[in-house]
């Protein structure tokens, strides 16, 4: 049996999302890719004692974001390795069932919560390749800020429909 790597799975999901954006005629407005997303701000002194606003970013596996549009941060802001803030509409972290556990679910839910504080219009999915069932109570307790889809192959249609509806709602609300 040949096992898929997590990077191969990430690329599969990215290709699927790209195909859907093309099918929905949204590929001229939206882009899909692995990218860094703004997660938080921190005010702290630099080495000279001057207080600065630091922007924190985390790389996300698959992001649907506005093509060619971003926010530039300027002034007394220290940025970590980037000078533009992409506007995400959906983030999908992808994991292989054989490597995924409840502690990762807790971590990614915390990350999703931070990102959704900055971008409240952004959906955050955890997509798992293979069957990795969590107890309902575990999902209710630990995945409050994200939607979990286990067994990617059996949920592709549901995921694409959820994305399509979300993007339609954003368009209706002029976001």
Protein Blocks (a to p, Z undefined) as FASTA:
>chain_A
ZZddfklmmmmmmmmmmmmmmmnopmmmpccddddddfbdcddddfkopacddddddddf
bdcddehiacddehjddcehiabdcddfbdcddddfklgcfklmmmmmmmmmmmmmmmmm
bccddddedjddddfklmmmmmmmbccdehkllmmmmmmmmmmmmmmmmmmnoZZ
